[in-house]
């Protein structure tokens, strides 16, 4: 990891850069696949699956036997762990389903809001080197709680044309309507346009690599909403001398092992801690099965010493991390001051892994600085809010003149007339 000591603020833009390509770099590739899927439908998806995943599928759907075998293959101990996580995630997300808003804004003018589920949603679940079955819990549980009618899951198959048994088991546990063996750009395109095998959906959720992230962004050009731009994983740890170097190193490596394009940052208020953490990283990385990925990620990552909490907080808010760990003796300053972060982990005994799996919070979060303007997935992500209003006789009389004056000032006389006709009739009835 590159070490930087008290960097000047004019150098921060360089430190804040992520090791990812821009949309412009890969948009042409993504759009060409989109157009091909739009034209050739399932045939294109099967061709791209063969090209990118190395397998020629006969069917994009799972057979009943595949589902049964997968469920039986998952060890009972792991099933219990998944169910434990499911309970916590469900509890936290169910608490997000707030009461409706209802108000009489003026006497006789009643306004209220009601929430309705997005009927058809697509869930993208990364496969490949790390089949993220935990992401199914994070997406399917709030989708179910929100009342979505159709929940379509897409995940890339392995070289044998199969999905991880854990993905299939968790999808069944969480009430997914359909599982599709397709990944990458072609899966997002299928969910966008709809094919014989993949239903067209109204909103797409889930993390992915840079190509999947750009594909989701391009899907919005075709009338499909997305949760957020959620690309390669990232973590920032802010720590002082009270932090345990081995814990900090383990947390940094836990995100670095996601992939070569992941990034981790340590912002330290103590110089000695940088040395200790660097040593721990070199020792711990040796035994990681995914050390080949973690090493590349670590080479793109930084350890930064800042000598004041104010500077550290400013840097964190400028970086807007997906995950933020506060490993400080007194975390209150950062808790109160943080404005831009996807999810925050407070204290020395709160690893980021807790949020990834089982604490109850959602791990589908904005990356690449999008925490400045996006929230992580929650129940509201799967809901639309519809506003209602109803005016009584007194209500129309109370605000009618206000509407007429404003409509006339804007030159919209049909708007004014819609009110004037009603007021005239009400006045006639009174006389």
Backbone torsions as a table, in degrees:
resi	resn	phi	psi	omega
1	UNK	NA	140.0	177.8
2	UNK	-74.7	133.5	179.0
3	UNK	-103.8	132.1	-179.0
4	UNK	-128.8	129.4	-177.1
5	UNK	-107.6	121.5	176.8
6	UNK	41.9	60.3	-178.7
7	UNK	-65.6	141.2	176.0
8	UNK	-67.2	148.7	-175.5
9	UNK	-61.0	-30.1	-179.8
10	UNK	-71.2	-9.5	176.1
11	UNK	-96.6	-7.1	-176.8
12	UNK	-59.8	-40.7	-179.5
13	UNK	-52.5	-38.4	177.3
14	UNK	-67.5	-37.2	179.2
15	UNK	-71.5	-24.5	-176.2
16	UNK	-84.2	-8.7	-176.2
17	UNK	-69.4	139.9	174.9
18	UNK	-91.7	153.6	179.1
19	UNK	-83.7	54.1	-178.3
20	UNK	-126.2	157.3	175.0
21	UNK	-77.3	157.0	177.2
22	UNK	-82.5	165.4	177.7
23	UNK	-56.9	-40.7	-176.5
24	UNK	-62.4	-31.6	-177.4
25	UNK	-65.3	-32.1	-173.4
26	UNK	-124.0	2.4	-176.7
27	UNK	-62.0	-38.1	-178.2
28	UNK	-62.6	-42.2	178.0
29	UNK	-62.4	-46.0	-179.0
30	UNK	-63.0	-45.1	-177.3
31	UNK	-65.4	-35.7	179.2
32	UNK	-64.5	-38.3	177.3
33	UNK	-69.4	-40.3	176.7
34	UNK	-56.4	-48.3	-177.2
35	UNK	-64.6	-36.5	179.3
36	UNK	-67.7	-42.6	178.0
37	UNK	-65.8	-39.5	177.8
38	UNK	-59.6	-36.2	-176.3
39	UNK	-85.1	-48.0	-171.8
40	UNK	-103.8	-2.8	171.5
41	UNK	56.7	-129.7	-174.9
42	UNK	-59.5	-35.7	-179.7
43	UNK	-58.9	-41.4	178.5
44	UNK	-66.2	-42.1	-179.8
45	UNK	-62.6	-41.4	178.4
46	UNK	-65.0	-39.6	179.2
47	UNK	-65.1	-44.0	-179.4
48	UNK	-71.0	-30.2	175.2
49	UNK	-64.4	-40.9	176.4
50	UNK	-64.8	-40.7	-177.5
51	UNK	-68.2	-47.3	-172.6
52	UNK	-93.1	-30.7	-176.7
53	UNK	-106.4	-6.4	173.3
54	UNK	74.4	26.3	179.7
55	UNK	-144.7	139.4	176.7
56	UNK	-99.6	108.6	-178.4
57	UNK	-87.3	149.0	172.0
58	UNK	-91.6	-27.5	-175.4
59	UNK	-146.3	137.0	179.1
60	UNK	-80.9	-10.9	-177.8
61	UNK	-100.3	159.0	176.1
62	UNK	-84.9	143.2	173.2
63	UNK	-81.5	161.1	176.9
64	UNK	-59.5	-35.4	-179.9
65	UNK	-67.1	-40.7	178.2
66	UNK	-60.4	-41.7	-179.5
67	UNK	-65.5	-45.9	-178.7
68	UNK	-63.2	-43.3	-179.7
69	UNK	-63.7	-42.7	-178.6
70	UNK	-62.8	-44.6	-179.5
71	UNK	-61.9	-39.8	179.6
72	UNK	-72.0	-25.3	-176.9
73	UNK	-76.4	-23.2	-177.2
74	UNK	-75.8	123.9	-179.3
75	UNK	-59.1	145.9	-178.2
76	UNK	-59.7	-36.0	179.8
77	UNK	-63.2	-40.5	178.2
78	UNK	-70.2	-38.3	176.4
79	UNK	-58.3	-41.9	179.4
80	UNK	-64.6	-39.4	179.0
81	UNK	-65.5	-43.2	178.8
82	UNK	-62.2	-40.9	-179.6
83	UNK	-68.1	-36.3	176.4
84	UNK	-61.2	-46.7	177.4
85	UNK	-62.1	-41.8	180.0
86	UNK	-57.5	-42.8	-178.4
87	UNK	-62.6	-45.2	-179.5
88	UNK	-65.9	-42.9	179.8
89	UNK	-64.9	-41.0	179.0
90	UNK	-65.0	-41.4	179.4
91	UNK	-60.5	-47.3	-176.7
92	UNK	-67.0	-40.5	-177.2
93	UNK	-77.3	-31.9	176.6
94	UNK	-63.9	-33.5	179.1
95	UNK	-67.3	-16.7	-179.8
96	UNK	-80.1	-12.9	-177.9
97	UNK	-79.2	86.6	-173.7
98	UNK	-77.8	173.3	179.9
99	UNK	-75.1	160.0	179.3
100	UNK	-74.6	156.1	178.0
101	UNK	-96.4	127.9	178.1
102	UNK	-142.5	130.6	-172.4
103	UNK	-153.2	141.1	170.0
104	UNK	-96.8	100.2	-172.9
105	UNK	-71.7	-34.6	173.4
106	UNK	-141.3	153.9	-179.2
107	UNK	-52.9	120.0	179.1
108	UNK	89.3	1.0	178.2
109	UNK	-115.7	108.4	-175.3
110	UNK	-107.3	127.0	179.1
111	UNK	-126.0	139.0	175.8
112	UNK	-152.6	164.8	178.3
113	UNK	-122.8	143.5	173.2
114	UNK	-133.8	143.4	-178.7
115	UNK	-98.5	140.4	177.9
116	UNK	-129.1	143.0	-179.5
117	UNK	-71.5	151.1	167.0
118	UNK	-73.7	121.7	-167.8
119	UNK	-66.7	-41.7	-175.4
120	UNK	-124.5	119.3	-179.7
121	UNK	-127.8	148.5	176.3
122	UNK	-112.3	135.0	178.9
123	UNK	-112.9	122.4	176.6
124	UNK	-99.1	123.3	-178.0
125	UNK	-118.2	111.3	180.0
126	UNK	-58.6	145.3	177.0
127	UNK	-120.8	-122.7	174.8
128	UNK	63.0	-129.8	-174.5
129	UNK	-71.8	-18.6	179.6
130	UNK	-144.4	90.3	178.8
131	UNK	-69.2	107.5	-169.5
132	UNK	-86.4	74.4	178.5
133	UNK	-64.8	-23.5	178.2
134	UNK	-64.1	-27.9	179.5
135	UNK	-66.7	-26.9	176.6
136	UNK	-62.4	-42.5	177.3
137	UNK	-58.4	-42.5	-175.3
138	UNK	-69.5	-24.7	-176.6
139	UNK	-105.8	-45.3	-175.5
140	UNK	-72.0	-33.7	-179.4
141	UNK	-63.7	-53.5	176.9
142	UNK	-64.7	-29.7	176.7
143	UNK	-64.1	-42.8	177.4
144	UNK	-65.5	-45.7	-179.5
145	UNK	-61.6	-35.6	179.7
146	UNK	-72.4	-22.9	178.6
147	UNK	96.9	21.9	178.2
148	UNK	-60.9	134.3	-174.9
149	UNK	-81.1	-33.6	-177.0
150	UNK	-129.5	119.4	-178.1
151	UNK	-120.8	106.5	-175.5
152	UNK	-104.9	125.8	-178.1
153	UNK	-109.6	129.5	174.8
154	UNK	-118.0	135.1	178.0
155	UNK	-151.4	140.3	-176.4
156	UNK	-71.2	139.0	177.2
157	UNK	-78.4	161.3	174.2
158	UNK	-83.7	-174.0	-175.7
159	UNK	-65.7	-15.9	176.5
160	UNK	-94.9	4.1	178.6
161	UNK	78.8	21.4	-176.8
162	UNK	-116.9	158.6	170.3
163	UNK	-101.2	154.5	177.4
164	UNK	-58.6	137.8	-179.5
165	UNK	-57.3	-35.0	-179.4
166	UNK	-64.7	-35.5	177.5
167	UNK	-65.2	-45.8	-178.4
168	UNK	-65.9	-44.8	-180.0
169	UNK	-60.6	-47.9	-176.8
170	UNK	-66.3	-36.8	177.6
171	UNK	-62.7	-42.0	178.1
172	UNK	-66.3	-39.8	-179.9
173	UNK	-62.1	-35.5	-173.2
174	UNK	-98.2	9.4	172.3
175	UNK	76.3	29.3	175.6
176	UNK	-65.2	136.1	-175.8
177	UNK	-75.1	-38.2	-174.4
178	UNK	-149.9	137.7	175.8
179	UNK	-112.7	129.1	-178.1
180	UNK	-120.1	132.9	177.9
181	UNK	-87.2	79.9	178.1
182	UNK	-156.0	141.3	-179.0
183	UNK	-135.4	-175.0	174.5
184	UNK	64.0	-157.7	-178.3
185	UNK	-58.9	-39.7	-175.2
186	UNK	-64.5	-32.7	177.9
187	UNK	-69.1	-42.8	178.8
188	UNK	-64.0	-39.2	177.5
189	UNK	-64.5	-40.1	178.6
190	UNK	-62.6	-42.9	177.9
191	UNK	-67.2	-28.2	-178.6
192	UNK	-75.2	-46.7	-174.3
193	UNK	-97.2	-26.7	-173.6
194	UNK	81.1	139.1	176.3
195	UNK	-136.9	-175.9	177.6
196	UNK	-63.2	-28.5	-176.7
197	UNK	-102.2	-21.1	-175.3
198	UNK	-123.7	118.3	178.2
199	UNK	-66.5	145.4	171.1
200	UNK	-70.7	134.2	-179.1
201	UNK	-114.8	170.0	-178.4
202	UNK	-96.5	-21.3	-179.8
203	UNK	-152.9	139.8	-177.7
204	UNK	-114.0	134.7	-178.0
205	UNK	-123.0	155.1	168.1
206	UNK	120.9	152.3	179.8
207	UNK	-83.7	171.3	177.1
208	UNK	-177.5	-176.3	178.0
209	UNK	-75.7	-173.3	-175.9
210	UNK	-61.4	-34.7	-178.7
211	UNK	-71.1	-40.0	176.4
212	UNK	-64.6	-40.7	179.5
213	UNK	-61.1	-46.2	178.6
214	UNK	-66.8	-38.1	178.1
215	UNK	-60.3	-41.6	177.3
216	UNK	-63.0	-41.6	179.2
217	UNK	-64.0	-38.2	178.1
218	UNK	-71.3	-27.4	177.8
219	UNK	-58.6	-29.7	-179.2
220	UNK	-66.8	-20.4	177.1
221	UNK	-72.3	-15.3	-178.4
222	UNK	-111.8	24.7	171.7
223	UNK	84.2	12.5	178.7
224	UNK	-106.4	132.3	178.1
225	UNK	-83.4	161.1	174.6
226	UNK	-132.1	161.0	178.8
227	UNK	-68.4	-48.1	-177.0
228	UNK	-179.9	166.1	169.1
229	UNK	-77.4	103.3	-176.6
230	UNK	-118.3	97.6	-176.2
231	UNK	-106.5	-143.6	-177.7
232	UNK	-54.9	142.8	-173.7
233	UNK	-71.1	154.8	-179.8
234	UNK	-152.3	154.2	-179.2
235	UNK	-145.8	137.6	169.7
236	UNK	-120.4	129.7	175.1
237	UNK	-111.7	126.3	170.7
238	UNK	-106.0	128.9	-171.9
239	UNK	-142.6	152.6	173.0
240	UNK	-120.8	-169.5	-173.7
241	UNK	-67.1	-13.8	178.3
242	UNK	-77.4	-12.3	-175.9
243	UNK	-71.0	149.0	176.0
244	UNK	-88.3	115.3	-176.0
245	UNK	-56.6	-36.9	-179.4
246	UNK	-67.8	-36.6	177.1
247	UNK	-65.0	-46.0	-178.2
248	UNK	-61.5	-45.4	179.3
249	UNK	-61.2	-43.0	179.7
250	UNK	-62.6	-40.6	178.8
251	UNK	-65.0	-43.2	179.4
252	UNK	-62.4	-43.6	-179.3
253	UNK	-68.6	-28.7	-178.9
254	UNK	-63.4	-29.5	176.2
255	UNK	-92.1	-32.7	179.7
256	UNK	-61.7	-30.8	-177.2
257	UNK	-75.9	-7.6	177.9
258	UNK	-60.0	-43.3	-178.4
259	UNK	-179.7	166.1	-177.2
260	UNK	-64.8	-22.6	-179.1
261	UNK	-97.2	8.7	173.6
262	UNK	-75.6	161.6	178.5
263	UNK	-141.4	139.8	176.0
264	UNK	-128.4	146.4	-177.5
265	UNK	-131.6	133.2	169.4
266	UNK	-110.2	121.0	171.4
267	UNK	-105.9	111.3	-174.5
268	UNK	-111.2	141.5	174.3
269	UNK	-97.7	8.0	-178.2
270	UNK	-138.1	124.8	-177.0
271	UNK	-65.4	-41.4	-177.9
272	UNK	-62.2	-32.9	-179.8
273	UNK	-61.3	-35.7	179.1
274	UNK	-59.0	-44.6	-179.8
275	UNK	-64.4	-44.6	-178.2
276	UNK	-65.0	-41.8	180.0
277	UNK	-67.4	-41.7	178.0
278	UNK	-57.8	-43.0	178.1
279	UNK	-63.4	-44.6	-179.7
280	UNK	-62.8	-38.8	178.9
281	UNK	-61.3	-46.2	-179.0
282	UNK	-62.6	-34.5	179.0
283	UNK	-76.3	-46.5	-175.3
284	UNK	-70.7	-31.7	-175.8
285	UNK	-67.7	-23.5	-177.1
286	UNK	-61.0	-32.2	-173.5
287	UNK	-100.6	4.4	-178.2
288	UNK	-80.6	129.6	176.8
289	UNK	-60.2	-29.2	-178.7
290	UNK	-103.4	32.2	-175.7
291	UNK	-64.3	-25.6	178.9
292	UNK	-64.2	-34.5	176.4
293	UNK	-79.1	-42.8	-177.8
294	UNK	-61.6	-36.9	-178.9
295	UNK	-64.4	-40.1	178.5
296	UNK	-66.2	-44.2	179.3
297	UNK	-61.8	-44.3	179.9
298	UNK	-61.8	-35.1	179.8
299	UNK	-67.2	-21.8	177.5
300	UNK	-94.3	5.6	-171.7
301	UNK	-109.4	171.6	-171.4
302	UNK	-140.1	148.9	168.2
303	UNK	-115.5	124.4	-173.0
304	UNK	-124.5	127.2	174.6
305	UNK	-97.8	127.3	173.5
306	UNK	-127.9	137.7	-170.5
307	UNK	-93.1	8.6	176.5
308	UNK	-144.1	148.8	176.8
309	UNK	-62.8	-35.3	-179.2
310	UNK	-61.1	-47.5	178.4
311	UNK	-63.1	-41.5	-179.4
312	UNK	-62.1	-44.9	-179.8
313	UNK	-65.0	-41.1	177.9
314	UNK	-61.4	-40.7	179.9
315	UNK	-65.8	-43.8	180.0
316	UNK	-60.2	-47.2	-179.2
317	UNK	-65.4	-31.2	177.0
318	UNK	-72.0	-37.4	179.7
319	UNK	-74.1	-35.6	179.7
320	UNK	54.8	67.3	-174.0
321	UNK	-72.2	151.8	171.7
322	UNK	-62.0	-51.2	177.8
323	UNK	-119.1	137.5	176.2
324	UNK	-128.6	123.0	172.8
325	UNK	-105.7	128.7	176.9
326	UNK	-104.0	98.4	-178.0
327	UNK	-104.9	66.6	-175.9
328	UNK	-128.3	154.9	-180.0
329	UNK	-63.5	-37.4	178.9
330	UNK	-125.3	90.9	-174.2
331	UNK	-77.0	-7.5	-173.0
332	UNK	-56.5	-38.8	-179.1
333	UNK	-59.2	-42.9	-178.7
334	UNK	-76.9	-36.6	177.1
335	UNK	-59.4	-44.8	-177.8
336	UNK	-71.5	-33.1	-172.3
337	UNK	-95.3	-12.5	-176.7
338	UNK	-70.5	128.7	179.4
339	UNK	-113.4	-30.1	-173.0
340	UNK	-127.4	99.9	175.5
341	UNK	-163.9	147.9	178.5
342	UNK	-75.7	-49.8	180.0
343	UNK	-150.5	139.8	-173.0
344	UNK	-117.1	137.8	-177.2
345	UNK	-120.3	118.8	-167.3
346	UNK	-108.2	123.3	171.8
347	UNK	99.7	165.3	-174.6
348	UNK	-71.8	-19.0	-177.3
349	UNK	-104.3	19.5	-178.1
350	UNK	-120.7	83.9	178.1
351	UNK	-71.2	153.0	177.1
352	UNK	-61.1	-27.5	178.9
353	UNK	-57.6	-29.0	179.7
354	UNK	-60.2	-44.2	178.8
355	UNK	-72.8	-28.2	177.8
356	UNK	-65.2	-28.9	-170.7
357	UNK	-123.5	-53.2	-159.6
358	UNK	-142.6	-0.9	-179.1
359	UNK	-69.6	-32.5	-179.6
360	UNK	126.9	-24.7	178.3
361	UNK	-74.3	167.6	-175.9
362	UNK	-93.8	139.4	-179.0
363	UNK	-100.7	3.9	175.8
364	UNK	-89.0	104.2	-164.9
365	UNK	-133.5	157.2	178.5
366	UNK	-71.7	138.2	179.5
367	UNK	-119.9	-178.7	172.7
368	UNK	56.8	32.3	177.9
369	UNK	87.0	-2.3	-178.7
370	UNK	-73.0	-5.7	173.9
371	UNK	-66.5	-9.6	174.1
372	UNK	-69.0	-27.0	-173.9
373	UNK	-140.3	6.0	176.1
374	UNK	-126.5	150.8	170.8
375	UNK	-99.0	163.0	170.4
376	UNK	-72.0	168.6	179.7
377	UNK	-64.1	139.5	174.5
378	UNK	-150.8	-178.0	-177.2
379	UNK	-60.1	-37.5	179.5
380	UNK	-62.6	-21.6	178.1
381	UNK	-62.1	-25.0	-177.1
382	UNK	-102.8	8.9	-176.7
383	UNK	-122.3	153.5	169.2
384	UNK	-115.6	146.2	177.1
385	UNK	-104.8	123.3	178.9
386	UNK	-108.0	130.0	178.1
387	UNK	-94.5	145.7	178.8
388	UNK	-127.4	153.4	171.0
389	UNK	-148.7	148.2	177.5
390	UNK	-142.5	128.9	-179.8
391	UNK	-109.5	132.4	170.2
392	UNK	-86.2	179.0	176.1
393	UNK	-55.3	-48.3	-179.5
394	UNK	-65.4	-35.3	180.0
395	UNK	-63.7	-46.2	179.3
396	UNK	-64.8	-39.0	178.4
397	UNK	-66.7	-32.0	-178.1
398	UNK	-73.7	-33.9	-177.7
399	UNK	-115.1	-1.4	-176.2
400	UNK	-58.4	-47.5	-178.2
401	UNK	-65.0	-36.0	176.7
402	UNK	-60.3	-44.6	179.4
403	UNK	-64.5	-43.9	-179.1
404	UNK	-60.0	-47.3	-177.9
405	UNK	-63.3	-42.6	-178.9
406	UNK	-69.0	-41.5	179.6
407	UNK	-64.6	-41.9	179.0
408	UNK	-64.2	-39.2	179.6
409	UNK	-65.1	-28.9	177.5
410	UNK	-88.5	-3.4	179.8
411	UNK	77.5	19.9	-179.4
412	UNK	-105.4	81.0	-170.8
413	UNK	-75.7	-23.7	174.5
414	UNK	-67.7	-35.1	174.6
415	UNK	-60.8	-47.0	-180.0
416	UNK	-61.4	-42.2	-175.4
417	UNK	-65.3	-33.4	179.4
418	UNK	-60.8	-29.6	177.0
419	UNK	-86.1	-43.9	-174.4
420	UNK	-60.4	-40.5	179.2
421	UNK	-61.0	-42.7	-179.2
422	UNK	-68.5	-43.3	178.8
423	UNK	-62.5	-38.5	178.7
424	UNK	-61.0	-44.5	179.3
425	UNK	-65.4	-39.9	178.5
426	UNK	-63.8	-40.6	178.7
427	UNK	-66.5	-37.1	178.4
428	UNK	-65.6	-40.0	179.5
429	UNK	-63.6	-36.8	-179.1
430	UNK	-69.8	-33.6	-179.6
431	UNK	-83.2	NA	NA
